[in-house]
């Protein structure tokens, strides 16, 4: 057995400019934010980011790290449109491949199964094909002869995900209401890095259905409490709505200077100080 524990900095040292990077979670829920913040402290740039987008996309877009984004949306959930994503997109800072949520999921499935594409009905009759002229359709080889959208595999060089618990071998457990396809992100990537709220010795007493990520698809594990902040990581903690509002309404240079100018410990301390100031 292999101990796969790493620090956020060790994870980022294995990433490089120009790669295709998947980021798990959903909107402003259970995002691997500590790993994204570590990425911002590096010189890695020119990324193709694959994400059900939230503040992970917003942070990387505001910092100018994204060359192309593949996403079904970019939202903060309680704030419908991610503001830093919007600002970057409006100034034409990166290329966007925007597809339906179901198309995105089947693209992950195709990549996880090492298929070039999967046929789906999602997208037919909509503007998805118009705004993505590179998408193709296929005709069923059977008697029905149905025309379907050929969703390309969303293959990734690396993926980052965050779960509630993990062991040192790379097995990961979610305790909240939704897996958010984090297992598919790990299986669809050449290498995957799992951050967690807490490392455990084993999962001997765990409910099997909660064991989402298998060690065979994980390259490294990082223990980082509150590593999804300011997104939610239910049931360990909910979304920090007050801080998220601050993030959404503060000019990027000011936010980055106060909260992103140091390491993860410095970030967590700055957040705590800000909350104390509010009371």
C-alpha angles and dihedrals in degrees: 000000000000129000104225099181116139141164121249088252092054090052093051091047087066093054124082141192117275096027128130108247126192120204119196131211125068127265106310094345128106096337119168089243097159089058091046090051090050088051089054089056090058131070093244110132144144090068131171101216122201111195150136080239130237134135089323087070092041094054094046092044093050090049092051096242100127124089095170133007125205108193147138091216143337111225143148089211097225086044103049101212123037101241099208090048089050093049093049093046093048091056091048095245096153145009116262130209103189116187139166118279091244092048088052091051093050090047087058091047091051092051093045089053093043092242121145092228145337125227116239139168093221111109097028112129092016136095092257091100092045096053091041103047090171092069116101135204128223133203120232110249090217131084094277091065090199120176112232137177113256102220109202120232113265096223116180136195090216140359133206121203137166126214136174098247138011139169127227092260094063103261111141134201130198119204100184131085100273138040092209090210092283090143090057092049090055094046093046094054132078089227130013132197122202122200119191143185093237139004116230130195095236145332097240093133098033123121102254094226091062093059097096107161123050122213092237090072098043125089100181142007127212125192108211119155112219086013091148094053128164089023120069126270102184129230092015092056141334130239114295094236096178093052092043089056089051090051092049096049103037120092108253098242091052094047093046093049094052101038110019104042095094142033127294093275089053090050093051090048092050090051092051091049091050092052091050089053090056091059 
